[in-house]
């Protein structure tokens, strides 16, 4: 439709133009196959997201543990362990 509009005019679309447009949809069988494929991929992605979130939590726990052990080691090294 854009090619039918002169270049000196502002292109626009009216409801009457839209009413003349045809939309071709796949058959219901093909639509159901598409839905099944999307749902299959969605479950795979959700599983990966869950695994990634678990990995992130484990890495944060490890980081916190390493920081805590480093701080504790440095703290204990600086203590005066002699009996007063």
N, C-alpha and C positions, 0 to 999 in steps of 0.2 A: 504494500500500500504506500510505503514511503516514496517509492519511485514515481508514483502518480501525482505527488504534490509538487507544484512548482517551487523552485529554489528560493523565490522571494517571499514565500509564505511560511508562517510558523507551523510546523507539523503538529497535528493533534489527532486524537481519536475520539469519535463520538459513539454513544451507545448504539446508534443505528449501524455504524461500521462494525462494532463488535458483534452485533446480532447476526451479521452475514458471515462471520467466520465459522469455519468448521473445525472441530477438534476430534481427532481420531484417537480412540482408545484401544488398547489391546483387548483381546477377548477376555472373558471372565476367567477362563482357565489359565491364560497367560498372566493375568493380574495376580491370581492366587500363587502361581509359581514365583513371581517376583516378590510377593510378600514373604513366602517361605524362605527365599534366598536372603532377603533383608533380615528376617528374624534370626536365621542361622548365623549370619555375620555379626548381628547385634550381640548375640549370646557369646560369641567368640571374643568380641571387643570388651564386653562387660567382664568376662573372665580375666582378660589381660589387665584391665584397669584394676581389678581386685588384687591380682598378683603384684602389680606395680605398687599399689598402696601398701600392701604388706611388706614389700621390699623396702620401701621408703621408711616405714615404721621401724623395721629391724635395723636399718642403717642409722637412723636417729638414736635408737637405743644403744647401738654400739658406740656412736659418737659420744653420747652422754656418759657412757661407762668409761670410755677412754679419758675423757676430760676429768671425770671424778677421780679416777685412779691416779692421774697425773697430779692433780691438785692435792690429793691425799698424800702421795709420795713426797711431794715438795714440802707439804706442811709437816709431815713427820720428820723429814730430814732436818728441818729448821728447829725442831723442839730440843730443848735441853733435857736430856734423859738422865742426867746425873742426879743422884739423890741429894736432896738439900739437908 
